[in-house]
């Protein structure tokens, strides 16, 4: 069979005579006039205003109390003690008293906070071994080079968990007490489990397979991070299922914060007790603190935060304020355009005249 004859000449590359290729398809082109644009501007200003007011009222319905305990009360002695690194292994406890003027109703969340601690530094964030944290035995004894110089101790034993993130874990602990009028103080029960994300505890963090071995035997021939007071398999002596890489305090700390001033969840009020069934009542409280984490080296501060939450979260005014500012700008622009239109375009005049 012969080949089809190929077109040649100046018309060889002409597109087909179709509606699509010749751009004869029906199209709609909006005509932007004052009668259509100005109502849209006012509508968007009203929507942003309503959203801003609604979110602002939602945020203000939460209750929050912050307490800086860096040098408060008897913690001043511990603060001075932690200035010397040689005292790192020595324990230090202190007590801080505070009062709540208005009862915290509903679920109450207890956070610890740090100021001027930059978890968002690139080198700091990379100083970890995710393969080790998911329970790979090969990484357990051979930490990633990203962990250097926190991959092995002075004798050459591999560190688990390795890296600067794990090495700098926040290790203060707290015990809250409520002073009931005319009776002895009542310890406030906190739920310390179930405070992590599901994906963290079940996917990103896992212990190595034990194979009928104890967790201590699995972590044999490994060393704890340099500034830890106990190995990873003994982080929670009261709950054997909360040890190793699945320890919830460790998981929360390993989720790096984006800003130098941040807070991380420590526990949630257990409302099973009759005294705290409705939340935290107004009155006097004390916090007994096991003071371990030094902040002098980075000029930081430590605080505890008690707060209630809504569907929107805690007290964060950024988004409501952003909506209100956007609404004001749109409304201002709409008014300016309305004045221009009223002066130059409403009677059929234009800017060229």
C-alpha positions as CSV (number, residue, x, y, z in Angstrom):
1,X,0.0,0.0,0.0
2,X,1.2,3.5,-0.7
3,X,1.8,6.1,1.9
4,X,-0.7,8.8,2.6
5,X,0.2,12.0,0.8
6,X,1.6,14.6,3.3
7,X,0.5,18.2,3.0
8,X,3.2,20.7,2.2
9,X,3.4,24.4,1.7
10,X,2.4,27.4,3.9
11,X,-0.9,25.7,4.9
12,X,0.7,22.5,6.2
13,X,0.7,23.6,9.9
14,X,-2.7,25.3,9.9
15,X,-4.9,24.0,12.9
16,X,-8.0,22.0,12.1
17,X,-11.1,23.9,11.3
18,X,-12.8,23.0,14.6
19,X,-14.5,25.1,17.2
20,X,-11.9,24.2,19.8
21,X,-8.8,24.8,17.8
22,X,-10.2,27.9,16.1
23,X,-11.4,29.3,19.4
24,X,-15.0,29.6,18.5
25,X,-16.3,28.0,21.7
26,X,-18.9,30.0,23.6
27,X,-17.3,31.9,26.5
28,X,-18.3,34.2,29.3
29,X,-16.3,37.3,30.1
30,X,-17.3,39.2,33.3
31,X,-17.8,42.9,33.0
32,X,-16.4,44.6,36.2
33,X,-18.6,47.6,36.9
34,X,-19.2,49.5,40.0
35,X,-22.6,47.9,40.4
36,X,-21.1,44.5,40.6
37,X,-17.7,45.1,42.3
38,X,-18.8,47.4,45.2
39,X,-21.5,45.1,46.6
40,X,-18.9,42.2,46.5
41,X,-16.5,44.3,48.5
42,X,-19.1,45.2,51.1
43,X,-20.2,41.6,51.3
44,X,-16.7,40.3,51.9
45,X,-16.1,43.0,54.6
46,X,-19.3,41.9,56.4
47,X,-18.3,38.2,56.2
48,X,-14.8,38.8,57.5
49,X,-16.2,41.0,60.3
50,X,-18.7,38.4,61.4
51,X,-16.1,35.6,61.4
52,X,-13.6,37.8,63.3
53,X,-16.2,38.7,66.0
54,X,-17.4,35.1,66.3
55,X,-13.8,33.7,66.7
56,X,-12.9,36.5,69.1
57,X,-15.9,35.7,71.3
58,X,-15.0,32.0,71.1
59,X,-11.4,32.6,72.2
60,X,-12.4,34.9,75.0
61,X,-14.7,32.2,76.4
62,X,-11.6,30.2,77.3
63,X,-9.8,30.6,80.6
64,X,-6.0,30.6,80.9
65,X,-3.5,31.2,83.7
66,X,0.3,31.4,83.2
67,X,2.8,31.1,86.1
68,X,6.5,31.8,85.5
69,X,8.3,29.5,88.1
70,X,11.9,30.0,86.9
71,X,12.8,31.9,90.1
72,X,9.5,32.0,91.9
73,X,9.1,31.1,95.5
74,X,11.7,28.5,96.7
75,X,12.6,27.7,93.1
76,X,15.2,30.5,93.3
77,X,17.5,28.2,95.1
78,X,17.1,25.5,92.5
79,X,17.7,28.1,89.7
80,X,21.0,29.1,91.3
81,X,21.9,25.4,91.8
82,X,21.4,24.6,88.1
83,X,23.8,27.4,87.0
84,X,26.6,24.9,87.8
85,X,26.6,22.0,85.4
86,X,28.4,19.8,88.0
87,X,25.2,19.8,90.0
88,X,23.1,18.3,87.2
89,X,22.9,14.9,88.9
90,X,21.7,16.4,92.2
91,X,18.0,16.6,92.7
92,X,16.3,19.8,93.7
93,X,12.6,20.4,94.6
94,X,10.7,23.6,95.2
95,X,7.2,24.8,95.8
96,X,5.2,27.6,94.2
97,X,1.8,28.9,95.5
98,X,-0.8,30.5,93.4
99,X,-4.6,31.2,93.5
100,X,-7.4,30.9,91.0
101,X,-10.0,33.7,91.3
102,X,-12.5,32.2,88.9
103,X,-13.2,28.5,88.6
104,X,-12.0,26.7,85.5
105,X,-15.0,24.9,84.2
106,X,-14.8,21.7,82.1
107,X,-11.7,20.0,81.0
108,X,-8.5,21.7,82.2
109,X,-5.2,21.2,80.3
110,X,-1.8,21.5,82.1
111,X,1.1,22.7,79.9
112,X,4.8,23.4,80.6
113,X,6.2,26.3,78.6
114,X,9.7,27.5,77.6
115,X,10.8,30.9,76.3
116,X,13.8,31.6,74.1
117,X,14.4,27.9,73.4
118,X,14.9,27.5,69.6
119,X,13.7,24.0,68.7
120,X,13.4,25.3,65.1
121,X,17.1,25.4,64.3
122,X,17.9,23.2,61.3
123,X,20.9,21.5,62.8
124,X,19.0,20.8,66.0
125,X,15.9,19.4,64.2
126,X,18.1,17.1,62.1
127,X,20.0,15.8,65.1
128,X,17.9,12.6,65.6
129,X,17.5,9.1,64.1
130,X,14.0,8.4,63.0
131,X,15.0,4.9,62.1
132,X,16.0,4.3,65.7
133,X,12.8,5.9,67.0
134,X,10.6,3.4,65.0
135,X,12.3,0.5,66.7
136,X,14.8,-0.7,64.0
137,X,17.4,-2.8,65.9
138,X,20.1,-2.0,63.3
139,X,19.8,1.7,64.1
140,X,19.6,1.0,67.8
141,X,23.2,-0.1,67.9
142,X,24.4,2.0,64.9
143,X,22.9,5.5,65.3
144,X,22.8,7.9,62.3
145,X,25.6,10.3,61.7
146,X,23.1,13.1,62.0
147,X,23.1,12.5,65.8
148,X,26.8,13.5,66.2
149,X,28.1,14.4,68.7
150,X,25.3,12.8,70.6
151,X,25.5,9.4,68.9
152,X,27.9,7.7,71.4
153,X,29.1,8.3,74.9
154,X,32.7,8.8,76.0
155,X,33.3,5.0,76.0
156,X,32.0,4.5,72.5
157,X,28.6,2.9,73.6
158,X,25.8,3.9,71.2
159,X,23.2,6.3,72.7
160,X,19.5,5.5,72.6
161,X,17.7,7.7,71.8
162,X,20.5,9.7,70.1
163,X,20.7,13.3,68.9
164,X,20.4,16.8,70.4
165,X,16.6,16.8,70.5
166,X,16.4,13.8,72.8
167,X,19.4,14.9,74.8
168,X,17.7,18.2,75.7
169,X,14.4,16.7,76.8
170,X,12.4,18.8,79.3
171,X,12.6,16.8,82.6
172,X,10.9,18.9,85.2
173,X,8.0,17.1,86.9
174,X,5.0,18.6,88.7
175,X,2.5,17.7,91.4
176,X,-0.5,20.0,91.9
177,X,-2.4,20.4,95.2
178,X,-5.7,22.1,96.0
179,X,-6.1,23.7,99.4
180,X,-9.7,23.1,100.4
181,X,-11.0,25.6,103.0
182,X,-10.8,24.0,106.5
183,X,-9.2,20.7,105.3
184,X,-5.9,19.3,104.2
185,X,-4.6,19.8,100.7
186,X,-6.0,17.5,98.0
187,X,-3.7,16.3,95.2
188,X,-5.0,17.1,91.8
189,X,-5.2,14.0,89.6
190,X,-3.7,14.4,86.1
191,X,-4.2,12.1,83.2
192,X,-0.7,11.5,81.8
193,X,-1.6,9.0,79.1
194,X,-3.5,9.5,75.9
195,X,-2.0,13.0,75.4
196,X,-0.1,12.3,72.2
197,X,-1.3,12.1,68.6
198,X,-2.4,8.6,67.4
199,X,0.1,8.7,64.5
200,X,3.0,9.5,66.8
201,X,2.4,6.7,69.3
202,X,1.4,4.0,66.8
203,X,3.4,4.9,63.6
204,X,6.3,7.3,64.1
205,X,7.5,5.9,67.5
206,X,7.9,2.3,68.4
207,X,10.0,0.1,70.7
208,X,12.2,-2.6,69.2
209,X,10.6,-6.0,69.1
210,X,11.3,-7.7,72.4
211,X,11.0,-11.4,71.4
212,X,10.3,-12.5,75.0
213,X,12.9,-10.2,76.3
214,X,12.4,-7.4,78.8
215,X,12.8,-3.8,77.6
216,X,16.0,-3.5,79.7
217,X,17.5,-6.5,77.9
218,X,16.5,-5.0,74.5
219,X,18.3,-1.8,75.3
220,X,21.3,-3.6,76.6
221,X,24.7,-2.3,75.3
222,X,23.2,1.2,74.8
223,X,23.6,4.3,76.9
224,X,21.2,7.0,77.8
225,X,21.7,10.5,76.5
226,X,24.5,12.5,78.3
227,X,22.2,14.7,80.4
228,X,19.6,12.1,81.2
229,X,19.2,10.9,84.8
230,X,17.8,7.5,83.9
231,X,17.7,5.2,80.8
232,X,14.9,5.3,78.3
233,X,13.4,2.0,79.5
234,X,12.9,3.5,83.0
235,X,11.3,6.9,82.1
236,X,8.0,5.9,83.8
237,X,8.5,3.4,86.7
238,X,4.8,3.6,87.6
239,X,3.6,2.4,84.1
240,X,5.7,-0.2,82.3
241,X,3.8,0.4,79.0
242,X,4.9,4.0,79.0
243,X,8.7,3.3,78.6
244,X,11.1,3.3,75.8
245,X,10.6,5.2,72.6
246,X,6.8,5.2,73.2
247,X,7.0,7.3,76.3
248,X,4.5,10.1,75.8
249,X,6.6,12.8,77.4
250,X,9.5,11.9,75.0
251,X,7.1,11.8,72.0
252,X,5.7,15.2,72.8
253,X,9.2,16.7,73.2
254,X,10.4,15.2,70.0
255,X,7.7,17.1,68.1
256,X,9.7,20.3,67.6
257,X,8.1,23.6,68.1
258,X,8.1,26.2,65.3
259,X,8.7,29.3,67.5
260,X,11.2,29.9,70.4
261,X,8.4,30.6,72.9
262,X,6.2,27.5,73.1
263,X,4.2,25.2,75.4
264,X,3.8,21.5,75.4
265,X,1.1,19.3,77.0
266,X,2.0,17.8,80.3
267,X,-1.4,16.3,81.5
268,X,-5.2,16.7,81.6
269,X,-7.3,17.1,84.7
270,X,-8.9,13.8,85.7
271,X,-12.5,14.8,86.5
272,X,-13.4,11.4,88.0
273,X,-12.7,12.9,91.4
274,X,-15.9,14.4,92.9
275,X,-13.9,17.6,94.0
276,X,-12.9,18.2,90.4
277,X,-15.9,16.9,88.5
278,X,-16.8,20.4,87.2
279,X,-13.2,21.5,86.7
280,X,-10.8,23.4,89.0
281,X,-12.6,25.3,91.7
282,X,-11.5,28.8,92.7
283,X,-9.1,28.9,95.6
284,X,-5.5,28.4,96.6
285,X,-3.1,25.9,95.0
286,X,0.5,24.8,95.2
287,X,2.8,23.2,92.7
288,X,5.6,20.9,93.9
289,X,8.3,20.9,91.2
290,X,11.1,18.6,90.7
291,X,13.4,21.2,89.2
292,X,15.9,19.7,86.8
293,X,15.9,21.6,83.5
294,X,18.4,24.5,83.4
295,X,17.6,27.6,81.4
296,X,20.5,29.9,82.2
297,X,22.6,28.7,79.2
298,X,20.1,30.1,76.7
299,X,18.6,32.9,78.8
300,X,15.3,31.2,78.9
301,X,12.3,31.1,81.2
302,X,10.0,28.3,82.4
303,X,6.3,28.5,83.1
304,X,3.3,26.3,83.7
305,X,0.0,27.0,81.9
306,X,-3.5,26.0,83.0
307,X,-6.1,26.5,80.3
308,X,-9.5,25.4,79.0
309,X,-10.1,24.7,75.4
310,X,-12.9,25.2,72.8
311,X,-13.3,23.7,69.3
312,X,-11.0,26.5,68.1
313,X,-8.3,25.6,70.6
314,X,-6.8,27.8,73.4
315,X,-6.3,31.5,73.7
316,X,-4.9,32.5,70.3
317,X,-6.1,35.9,69.1
318,X,-4.1,35.9,65.8
319,X,-6.8,34.5,63.5
320,X,-9.7,36.7,64.9
321,X,-7.6,39.8,64.8
322,X,-6.5,38.9,61.2
323,X,-10.1,38.6,60.1
324,X,-11.0,41.9,61.8
325,X,-8.0,43.7,60.2
326,X,-8.8,42.3,56.8
327,X,-12.5,43.3,57.1
328,X,-11.4,46.9,58.0
329,X,-9.1,47.1,55.0
330,X,-11.7,45.8,52.6
331,X,-14.3,48.1,54.0
332,X,-12.0,51.1,53.7
333,X,-11.2,50.2,50.1
334,X,-14.9,49.8,49.3
335,X,-15.7,53.2,50.8
336,X,-12.8,54.9,48.8
337,X,-14.0,53.2,45.6
338,X,-17.6,54.2,46.3
339,X,-16.6,57.9,46.7
340,X,-14.6,57.8,43.5
341,X,-17.5,56.2,41.6
342,X,-20.0,58.7,43.1
343,X,-17.8,61.6,42.1
344,X,-16.6,60.6,38.7
345,X,-18.7,57.7,37.3
346,X,-22.2,57.9,38.7
347,X,-23.4,60.7,36.4
348,X,-21.8,59.2,33.3
349,X,-18.5,61.1,33.7
350,X,-15.1,59.4,33.5
351,X,-11.6,60.1,34.6
352,X,-10.5,61.4,31.2
353,X,-13.0,64.2,31.2
